[in-house]
Amino acid sequence: MPPSQDPFYAGLGQAVRIGTELLAALIVGGGLGWVVDMYLLSSTPWGLVIGLGLGATAGIRNAYRSAQRWEQQTGSDKRR
């Protein structure tokens, strides 16, 4: 599907995408940390805490990259 021409909906779509990426990273990091706690090391709650921290870091990094790409795409359109 081509990007929306309406800036409001294009921005809203980007915001939903970034929010989803952040949430997914937290779920994956927390889930992996929980698995490490329960089945591998029995280090409750440190695996979960570390997993959530790593997931948050990865999510913020992905959100930043996505925002940078969005800025480049919309910035180049405004120059034309």
Biotite code that builds the C-alpha atoms (Angstrom):
import biotite.structure as struc

atoms = struc.array([
    struc.Atom([0.000, 0.000, 0.000], chain_id="A", res_id=1, res_name="MET", atom_name="CA", element="C"),
    struc.Atom([1.431, 3.429, -0.896], chain_id="A", res_id=2, res_name="PRO", atom_name="CA", element="C"),
    struc.Atom([2.038, 5.949, 1.896], chain_id="A", res_id=3, res_name="PRO", atom_name="CA", element="C"),
    struc.Atom([-0.854, 8.250, 2.729], chain_id="A", res_id=4, res_name="SER", atom_name="CA", element="C"),
    struc.Atom([-0.813, 11.709, 1.173], chain_id="A", res_id=5, res_name="GLN", atom_name="CA", element="C"),
    struc.Atom([-2.479, 13.205, 4.236], chain_id="A", res_id=6, res_name="ASP", atom_name="CA", element="C"),
    struc.Atom([0.298, 14.181, 6.690], chain_id="A", res_id=7, res_name="PRO", atom_name="CA", element="C"),
    struc.Atom([-1.921, 13.502, 9.717], chain_id="A", res_id=8, res_name="PHE", atom_name="CA", element="C"),
    struc.Atom([-2.577, 9.885, 8.778], chain_id="A", res_id=9, res_name="TYR", atom_name="CA", element="C"),
    struc.Atom([0.999, 9.339, 7.640], chain_id="A", res_id=10, res_name="ALA", atom_name="CA", element="C"),
    struc.Atom([2.276, 10.614, 10.998], chain_id="A", res_id=11, res_name="GLY", atom_name="CA", element="C"),
    struc.Atom([-0.328, 8.605, 12.892], chain_id="A", res_id=12, res_name="LEU", atom_name="CA", element="C"),
    struc.Atom([0.729, 5.451, 11.066], chain_id="A", res_id=13, res_name="GLY", atom_name="CA", element="C"),
    struc.Atom([4.357, 6.116, 11.917], chain_id="A", res_id=14, res_name="GLN", atom_name="CA", element="C"),
    struc.Atom([3.502, 6.666, 15.586], chain_id="A", res_id=15, res_name="ALA", atom_name="CA", element="C"),
    struc.Atom([1.564, 3.389, 15.744], chain_id="A", res_id=16, res_name="VAL", atom_name="CA", element="C"),
    struc.Atom([4.447, 1.572, 14.087], chain_id="A", res_id=17, res_name="ARG", atom_name="CA", element="C"),
    struc.Atom([6.997, 2.947, 16.558], chain_id="A", res_id=18, res_name="ILE", atom_name="CA", element="C"),
    struc.Atom([4.750, 2.117, 19.516], chain_id="A", res_id=19, res_name="GLY", atom_name="CA", element="C"),
    struc.Atom([4.272, -1.421, 18.252], chain_id="A", res_id=20, res_name="THR", atom_name="CA", element="C"),
    struc.Atom([8.015, -1.879, 17.816], chain_id="A", res_id=21, res_name="GLU", atom_name="CA", element="C"),
    struc.Atom([8.652, -0.696, 21.372], chain_id="A", res_id=22, res_name="LEU", atom_name="CA", element="C"),
    struc.Atom([6.002, -3.009, 22.799], chain_id="A", res_id=23, res_name="LEU", atom_name="CA", element="C"),
    struc.Atom([7.230, -5.993, 20.790], chain_id="A", res_id=24, res_name="ALA", atom_name="CA", element="C"),
    struc.Atom([10.812, -5.460, 21.930], chain_id="A", res_id=25, res_name="ALA", atom_name="CA", element="C"),
    struc.Atom([9.706, -5.306, 25.569], chain_id="A", res_id=26, res_name="LEU", atom_name="CA", element="C"),
    struc.Atom([7.624, -8.471, 25.230], chain_id="A", res_id=27, res_name="ILE", atom_name="CA", element="C"),
    struc.Atom([10.429, -10.404, 23.553], chain_id="A", res_id=28, res_name="VAL", atom_name="CA", element="C"),
    struc.Atom([13.088, -9.198, 26.014], chain_id="A", res_id=29, res_name="GLY", atom_name="CA", element="C"),
    struc.Atom([10.889, -9.878, 29.022], chain_id="A", res_id=30, res_name="GLY", atom_name="CA", element="C"),
    struc.Atom([9.860, -13.266, 27.677], chain_id="A", res_id=31, res_name="GLY", atom_name="CA", element="C"),
    struc.Atom([13.436, -14.341, 27.083], chain_id="A", res_id=32, res_name="LEU", atom_name="CA", element="C"),
    struc.Atom([14.431, -13.110, 30.529], chain_id="A", res_id=33, res_name="GLY", atom_name="CA", element="C"),
    struc.Atom([11.574, -15.049, 32.102], chain_id="A", res_id=34, res_name="TRP", atom_name="CA", element="C"),
    struc.Atom([12.585, -18.220, 30.240], chain_id="A", res_id=35, res_name="VAL", atom_name="CA", element="C"),
    struc.Atom([16.160, -17.809, 31.476], chain_id="A", res_id=36, res_name="VAL", atom_name="CA", element="C"),
    struc.Atom([14.876, -17.374, 35.039], chain_id="A", res_id=37, res_name="ASP", atom_name="CA", element="C"),
    struc.Atom([12.470, -20.289, 35.028], chain_id="A", res_id=38, res_name="MET", atom_name="CA", element="C"),
    struc.Atom([14.257, -22.939, 32.993], chain_id="A", res_id=39, res_name="TYR", atom_name="CA", element="C"),
    struc.Atom([17.965, -22.178, 32.774], chain_id="A", res_id=40, res_name="LEU", atom_name="CA", element="C"),
    struc.Atom([19.452, -20.319, 35.735], chain_id="A", res_id=41, res_name="LEU", atom_name="CA", element="C"),
    struc.Atom([16.782, -20.034, 38.441], chain_id="A", res_id=42, res_name="SER", atom_name="CA", element="C"),
    struc.Atom([17.956, -16.487, 39.061], chain_id="A", res_id=43, res_name="SER", atom_name="CA", element="C"),
    struc.Atom([14.542, -14.949, 39.708], chain_id="A", res_id=44, res_name="THR", atom_name="CA", element="C"),
    struc.Atom([13.963, -11.970, 39.090], chain_id="A", res_id=45, res_name="PRO", atom_name="CA", element="C"),
    struc.Atom([17.286, -10.912, 37.559], chain_id="A", res_id=46, res_name="TRP", atom_name="CA", element="C"),
    struc.Atom([16.834, -12.594, 34.182], chain_id="A", res_id=47, res_name="GLY", atom_name="CA", element="C"),
    struc.Atom([13.495, -10.853, 33.731], chain_id="A", res_id=48, res_name="LEU", atom_name="CA", element="C"),
    struc.Atom([14.909, -7.484, 34.811], chain_id="A", res_id=49, res_name="VAL", atom_name="CA", element="C"),
    struc.Atom([17.880, -7.788, 32.474], chain_id="A", res_id=50, res_name="ILE", atom_name="CA", element="C"),
    struc.Atom([15.654, -9.035, 29.650], chain_id="A", res_id=51, res_name="GLY", atom_name="CA", element="C"),
    struc.Atom([13.303, -6.090, 30.048], chain_id="A", res_id=52, res_name="LEU", atom_name="CA", element="C"),
    struc.Atom([16.261, -3.699, 30.120], chain_id="A", res_id=53, res_name="GLY", atom_name="CA", element="C"),
    struc.Atom([17.706, -5.168, 26.945], chain_id="A", res_id=54, res_name="LEU", atom_name="CA", element="C"),
    struc.Atom([14.273, -5.176, 25.308], chain_id="A", res_id=55, res_name="GLY", atom_name="CA", element="C"),
    struc.Atom([13.733, -1.522, 26.197], chain_id="A", res_id=56, res_name="ALA", atom_name="CA", element="C"),
    struc.Atom([17.162, -0.643, 24.834], chain_id="A", res_id=57, res_name="THR", atom_name="CA", element="C"),
    struc.Atom([16.501, -2.495, 21.578], chain_id="A", res_id=58, res_name="ALA", atom_name="CA", element="C"),
    struc.Atom([13.044, -0.942, 21.253], chain_id="A", res_id=59, res_name="GLY", atom_name="CA", element="C"),
    struc.Atom([14.323, 2.586, 21.769], chain_id="A", res_id=60, res_name="ILE", atom_name="CA", element="C"),
    struc.Atom([17.126, 1.978, 19.289], chain_id="A", res_id=61, res_name="ARG", atom_name="CA", element="C"),
    struc.Atom([14.652, 0.694, 16.673], chain_id="A", res_id=62, res_name="ASN", atom_name="CA", element="C"),
    struc.Atom([12.303, 3.620, 17.309], chain_id="A", res_id=63, res_name="ALA", atom_name="CA", element="C"),
    struc.Atom([15.161, 6.080, 16.882], chain_id="A", res_id=64, res_name="TYR", atom_name="CA", element="C"),
    struc.Atom([16.232, 4.492, 13.604], chain_id="A", res_id=65, res_name="ARG", atom_name="CA", element="C"),
    struc.Atom([12.668, 4.461, 12.342], chain_id="A", res_id=66, res_name="SER", atom_name="CA", element="C"),
    struc.Atom([12.229, 8.126, 13.227], chain_id="A", res_id=67, res_name="ALA", atom_name="CA", element="C"),
    struc.Atom([15.461, 8.998, 11.431], chain_id="A", res_id=68, res_name="GLN", atom_name="CA", element="C"),
    struc.Atom([14.307, 7.194, 8.276], chain_id="A", res_id=69, res_name="ARG", atom_name="CA", element="C"),
    struc.Atom([10.936, 8.938, 8.497], chain_id="A", res_id=70, res_name="TRP", atom_name="CA", element="C"),
    struc.Atom([12.652, 12.312, 8.812], chain_id="A", res_id=71, res_name="GLU", atom_name="CA", element="C"),
    struc.Atom([14.819, 11.625, 5.777], chain_id="A", res_id=72, res_name="GLN", atom_name="CA", element="C"),
    struc.Atom([11.833, 10.515, 3.699], chain_id="A", res_id=73, res_name="GLN", atom_name="CA", element="C"),
    struc.Atom([9.640, 13.458, 4.591], chain_id="A", res_id=74, res_name="THR", atom_name="CA", element="C"),
    struc.Atom([12.513, 15.933, 4.510], chain_id="A", res_id=75, res_name="GLY", atom_name="CA", element="C"),
    struc.Atom([13.447, 14.973, 0.968], chain_id="A", res_id=76, res_name="SER", atom_name="CA", element="C"),
    struc.Atom([9.807, 15.331, -0.128], chain_id="A", res_id=77, res_name="ASP", atom_name="CA", element="C"),
    struc.Atom([9.624, 18.893, 1.226], chain_id="A", res_id=78, res_name="LYS", atom_name="CA", element="C"),
    struc.Atom([12.697, 19.993, -0.733], chain_id="A", res_id=79, res_name="ARG", atom_name="CA", element="C"),
    struc.Atom([11.123, 19.214, -4.130], chain_id="A", res_id=80, res_name="ARG", atom_name="CA", element="C"),
])
